[in-house]
Amino acid sequence: MKNNKLEQLIEMYGMAITTAGKNSAYDEVQKNLEELGKEVELLDHDYVEREILSYIKHNLVTKSWKNAQHWIGAALIHPSSRYLDCFLMVLSEEDPNAPHYWVLDVIQYMPENISNLALPALKKLSEQINSSWSAAVIEKYFETVVWNDENAEDFISTLVTSNNELVAFRAKYWMETFEVERKEEEDLVGKETDD
């Protein structure tokens, strides 16, 4: 990839954020993240989209993933459905250093019309969960589905008996959560009718 404005911003702020994080200067981390976001927001949408796609395609080959959270995160500032195919390739990537978590996080918080486009493919991933996904990535997978699918409970109920222990554990956790929420809602409705 050639040196470009987005890359320069991510390099500059990425170093500042890393340094501040190592020094436990969390206010400085937040300040730099906000400034990076503002700078990226000023860039042309089509330009940013092209550069993010180029970054992902390049790193699927090189496996470098330098500053991945900032590159992938820039997609929230310049959302597009054009990222989804590349995001799904990242999620299928068996490299444990691939930014699986960040991709799921971005899909979760994309505009609803874009996230909804990703749901069928995300659900299909459950048929063979990527073995390089950490427990945190598996939890983020479930959060992403729950956040974006009003019928998530129906889908998650099919994963309770998964051969993948982490998937089965998270599915059971979410099913219990749905049950608790339902009970709390029933109790609340019961109290309202008593009053």
Buried (B, 14 or more C-beta within 10 A) or exposed (E): EEEBBBBEBBBBBBEBBEEBEEEEBEEBBEBBBEBBBEBBEEBEEEEBBBBBBBBBEEBBEEEEBEBBBBBBBBBBBBBBBBBBEBBBBBBBBEBEEBBBBBBBBBBBBBEEEBBEEBBEBBBEBBEEBBEBBEEEBBBBBBBBBBEBBEEBBEBBBEBBEBEBEBBBBBBBBBBEBBEEEEEEEEEEEEEEEEE
